[in-house]
Amino acid sequence: MSTSAQTIYEKLEALNITLPAVAAPAAAYLPFVQTGKLVFLSGHLAKKDGKVIVGQLGKNITTEEGKAAARAIAIDLMGTLHAAVGDLGKVRRIVKLMSLVNSTPDYTEQHLVTNGASELLGDIFGDAGKHARSAFGVAQVPLGACVEIELIAEVA
């Protein structure tokens, strides 16, 4: 079920993706915690060029922009996961994503926004990237970010 580390890193390179370093927590939490074979990654905010992408879906951010933001979060999550385990080849499965989409009360495409992260994880990890998930519309996300996503992974 797993993909070799070389293949994962080759896929990232082919997509011109460079994994970022782990960002320092902005509050009283850890960026990741491992218990047994599960690694829990704290929520990551949507960023572009190191700056939080601020906005609200259904108001001033389109679904496609939100999807791109979720994809960018998936890249950040993979960078944190790499830091947590040292080698993405140790990832046996992406178990679950939870996505918080800063959206207006009438916006209903949170699932499409979250596909930006889900699709990239599937492309990189193959079958091991297929995961359970939740996508919620929320009134606000820290720092006004348009999307926040957390991840749970199983590792060797």
ZAFI-432520 format. One record per residue (C-alpha): residue number from 1; residue in three letters; x, y, z. Coordinates in Angstrom, 2 decimals. Each point is the difference from the previous one (the first is absolute). Example, Ala and Ser with C-alpha at 12.3 -4.5 7.8 and 13.67 -1.06 7.14 Angstrom:
<rs>
+-----+-----+---------+---------+---------+
|   i |  aa |      c1 |      c2 |      c3 |
+-----+-----+---------+---------+---------+
|   1 | ALA |   12.30 |   -4.50 |    7.80 |
|   2 | SER |    1.37 |    3.44 |   -0.66 |
+-----+-----+---------+---------+---------+
</rs>
This chain:
<rs>
+-----+-----+---------+---------+---------+
|   i |  aa |      c1 |      c2 |      c3 |
+-----+-----+---------+---------+---------+
|   1 | MET |    0.00 |    0.00 |    0.00 |
|   2 | SER |    2.87 |    2.38 |    0.67 |
|   3 | THR |    2.04 |    1.81 |   -2.60 |
|   4 | SER |    3.77 |    0.05 |    0.30 |
|   5 | ALA |    1.61 |    3.17 |    1.32 |
|   6 | GLN |    1.87 |    0.48 |   -3.25 |
|   7 | THR |   -3.22 |   -0.13 |   -1.98 |
|   8 | ILE |   -1.70 |    2.50 |    2.32 |
|   9 | TYR |    2.87 |    2.46 |   -0.23 |
|  10 | GLU |    0.22 |   -0.51 |   -3.77 |
|  11 | LYS |   -3.70 |    0.80 |   -0.29 |
|  12 | LEU |    0.48 |    3.16 |    2.05 |
|  13 | GLU |    2.94 |    1.02 |   -2.19 |
|  14 | ALA |   -1.95 |   -0.73 |   -3.19 |
|  15 | LEU |   -2.74 |    2.33 |    1.25 |
|  16 | ASN |    2.65 |    2.62 |    0.86 |
|  17 | ILE |   -0.94 |   -0.21 |    3.69 |
|  18 | THR |    2.56 |    0.85 |    2.64 |
|  19 | LEU |   -0.99 |   -0.97 |    3.51 |
|  20 | PRO |    0.20 |    2.91 |    2.44 |
|  21 | ALA |    1.56 |   -0.11 |    3.44 |
|  22 | VAL |   -2.35 |   -0.37 |    2.94 |
|  23 | ALA |   -1.51 |    3.33 |    0.99 |
|  24 | ALA |    0.36 |    1.06 |    3.62 |
|  25 | PRO |   -3.30 |   -0.32 |    1.89 |
|  26 | ALA |   -1.88 |    3.29 |    0.39 |
|  27 | ALA |   -1.48 |   -1.01 |    3.37 |
|  28 | ALA |    0.30 |   -2.63 |    2.76 |
|  29 | TYR |    0.12 |   -3.23 |   -2.02 |
|  30 | LEU |    2.39 |   -2.32 |   -1.81 |
|  31 | PRO |    0.12 |   -0.24 |   -3.80 |
|  32 | PHE |   -0.32 |   -3.80 |    0.24 |
|  33 | VAL |   -0.33 |   -2.78 |    2.56 |
|  34 | GLN |    0.65 |   -3.69 |   -0.58 |
|  35 | THR |   -1.62 |   -2.70 |    2.08 |
|  36 | GLY |    0.64 |   -3.57 |   -1.08 |
|  37 | LYS |   -0.19 |   -0.16 |   -3.78 |
|  38 | LEU |   -2.20 |    3.09 |   -0.33 |
|  39 | VAL |    1.32 |    3.50 |   -0.63 |
|  40 | PHE |   -2.41 |    2.88 |    0.66 |
|  41 | LEU |    0.82 |    3.26 |   -1.78 |
|  42 | SER |   -1.40 |    3.21 |    1.42 |
|  43 | GLY |   -2.12 |    2.19 |   -2.23 |
|  44 | HIS |    1.90 |    1.82 |   -2.73 |
|  45 | LEU |   -1.26 |    3.29 |   -1.41 |
|  46 | ALA |   -0.17 |    0.89 |   -3.67 |
|  47 | LYS |    3.08 |    2.03 |   -1.00 |
|  48 | LYS |    1.53 |    1.42 |   -3.13 |
|  49 | ASP |    3.58 |    1.26 |    0.00 |
|  50 | GLY |    0.06 |   -0.43 |    3.77 |
|  51 | LYS |   -3.03 |    2.22 |    0.59 |
|  52 | VAL |   -3.41 |   -1.19 |    1.18 |
|  53 | ILE |   -2.63 |    0.00 |   -2.74 |
|  54 | VAL |   -2.72 |    2.04 |    1.65 |
|  55 | GLY |   -3.59 |   -0.11 |   -1.15 |
|  56 | GLN |   -3.34 |   -1.72 |    0.08 |
|  57 | LEU |   -1.42 |   -2.48 |   -2.47 |
|  58 | GLY |   -3.28 |    1.26 |   -1.39 |
|  59 | LYS |    1.06 |    3.60 |    0.63 |
|  60 | ASN |    3.40 |    0.88 |   -1.47 |
|  61 | ILE |    1.65 |   -3.38 |   -0.70 |
|  62 | THR |   -1.20 |   -2.28 |   -2.81 |
|  63 | THR |   -0.28 |   -3.76 |    0.25 |
|  64 | GLU |    2.94 |   -0.39 |   -2.41 |
|  65 | GLU |    2.13 |    2.40 |    2.09 |
|  66 | GLY |   -0.97 |   -1.95 |    3.11 |
|  67 | LYS |    0.91 |   -3.27 |   -1.69 |
|  68 | ALA |    3.43 |    1.42 |   -0.90 |
|  69 | ALA |    0.41 |    1.14 |    3.62 |
|  70 | ALA |   -0.85 |   -3.51 |    1.24 |
|  71 | ARG |    2.57 |   -1.46 |   -2.41 |
|  72 | ALA |    2.61 |    2.38 |    1.42 |
|  73 | ILE |   -0.91 |   -1.18 |    3.49 |
|  74 | ALA |    0.52 |   -3.62 |   -1.08 |
|  75 | ILE |    3.56 |    0.94 |   -1.02 |
|  76 | ASP |    0.59 |    1.58 |    3.41 |
|  77 | LEU |   -1.50 |   -3.06 |    1.70 |
|  78 | MET |    2.35 |   -2.28 |   -1.92 |
|  79 | GLY |    2.93 |    2.17 |    1.10 |
|  80 | THR |   -1.07 |   -0.39 |    3.63 |
|  81 | LEU |   -0.59 |   -3.73 |   -0.45 |
|  82 | HIS |    3.48 |   -0.35 |   -1.50 |
|  83 | ALA |    1.46 |    1.82 |    3.03 |
|  84 | ALA |   -2.01 |   -2.21 |    2.36 |
|  85 | VAL |    1.10 |   -3.34 |   -1.45 |
|  86 | GLY |    3.17 |    0.85 |   -1.93 |
|  87 | ASP |   -1.04 |   -1.80 |   -3.18 |
|  88 | LEU |   -3.37 |    0.10 |   -1.77 |
|  89 | GLY |    0.66 |   -3.60 |   -1.05 |
|  90 | LYS |   -0.94 |   -0.96 |    3.55 |
|  91 | VAL |   -3.56 |    1.20 |   -0.59 |
|  92 | ARG |   -2.26 |   -3.04 |   -0.24 |
|  93 | ARG |   -3.21 |    1.96 |   -0.41 |
|  94 | ILE |   -1.44 |    3.47 |    0.20 |
|  95 | VAL |   -2.79 |   -0.90 |    2.42 |
|  96 | LYS |   -2.08 |    3.16 |    0.28 |
|  97 | LEU |   -0.22 |    3.67 |   -0.87 |
|  98 | MET |   -2.13 |    2.54 |    1.79 |
|  99 | SER |   -0.57 |    3.20 |   -1.94 |
| 100 | LEU |   -1.40 |    3.24 |    1.39 |
| 101 | VAL |   -1.15 |    2.35 |   -2.75 |
| 102 | ASN |   -0.59 |    3.62 |    0.95 |
| 103 | SER |   -3.30 |    0.54 |   -1.80 |
| 104 | THR |   -3.22 |    1.94 |   -0.09 |
| 105 | PRO |   -3.14 |   -1.68 |    1.42 |
| 106 | ASP |   -1.35 |   -0.76 |   -3.49 |
| 107 | TYR |    3.25 |   -1.40 |   -1.46 |
| 108 | THR |   -0.24 |   -3.78 |   -0.54 |
| 109 | GLU |    3.10 |   -1.02 |   -1.97 |
| 110 | GLN |    2.36 |   -0.72 |    2.91 |
| 111 | HIS |    0.47 |   -3.54 |   -1.35 |
| 112 | LEU |    1.20 |    1.36 |   -3.35 |
| 113 | VAL |    2.47 |    2.32 |    1.72 |
| 114 | THR |    1.37 |   -2.91 |    2.03 |
| 115 | ASN |    0.48 |   -2.03 |   -3.19 |
| 116 | GLY |    3.05 |    2.20 |   -0.64 |
| 117 | ALA |    1.79 |   -1.75 |    2.86 |
| 118 | SER |   -1.57 |   -3.43 |   -0.46 |
| 119 | GLU |    0.85 |   -0.22 |   -3.70 |
| 120 | LEU |    3.66 |    0.98 |    0.52 |
| 121 | LEU |    0.45 |   -2.53 |    2.81 |
| 122 | GLY |   -1.48 |   -2.68 |   -2.25 |
| 123 | ASP |    2.32 |    1.00 |   -2.85 |
| 124 | ILE |    3.07 |   -0.18 |    2.25 |
| 125 | PHE |   -0.77 |   -3.04 |    2.17 |
| 126 | GLY |   -2.18 |   -2.03 |   -2.38 |
| 127 | ASP |   -2.36 |   -2.38 |    1.76 |
| 128 | ALA |    1.66 |    0.86 |    3.33 |
| 129 | GLY |   -1.14 |    3.59 |   -0.56 |
| 130 | LYS |   -3.69 |   -0.90 |   -0.10 |
| 131 | HIS |   -1.47 |    1.11 |    3.31 |
| 132 | ALA |   -3.09 |    0.68 |    2.05 |
| 133 | ARG |   -0.79 |    3.67 |    0.48 |
| 134 | SER |   -2.32 |    2.67 |    1.26 |
| 135 | ALA |   -0.51 |    3.42 |   -1.55 |
| 136 | PHE |   -1.72 |    2.64 |    2.10 |
| 137 | GLY |   -1.16 |    3.51 |   -0.73 |
| 138 | VAL |    0.92 |    2.24 |    2.92 |
| 139 | ALA |   -0.60 |    3.64 |    0.86 |
| 140 | GLN |    3.70 |    0.75 |    0.38 |
| 141 | VAL |    3.45 |   -1.62 |   -0.02 |
| 142 | PRO |    3.04 |    1.32 |    1.93 |
| 143 | LEU |    1.58 |    3.11 |   -1.51 |
| 144 | GLY |   -2.90 |    0.25 |   -2.46 |
| 145 | ALA |    1.41 |   -2.81 |   -2.16 |
| 146 | CYS |   -2.33 |   -1.37 |   -2.65 |
| 147 | VAL |    0.76 |   -3.66 |    0.82 |
| 148 | GLU |    1.60 |   -2.05 |    2.79 |
| 149 | ILE |    0.71 |   -3.72 |   -0.32 |
| 150 | GLU |    1.31 |   -2.60 |    2.46 |
| 151 | LEU |    1.20 |   -3.50 |   -0.87 |
| 152 | ILE |    0.41 |   -3.42 |    1.60 |
| 153 | ALA |    2.42 |   -2.50 |   -1.53 |
| 154 | GLU |    1.02 |   -3.57 |    0.77 |
| 155 | VAL |    3.73 |   -0.67 |   -0.20 |
| 156 | ALA |    2.26 |   -3.06 |    0.09 |
+-----+-----+---------+---------+---------+
</rs>
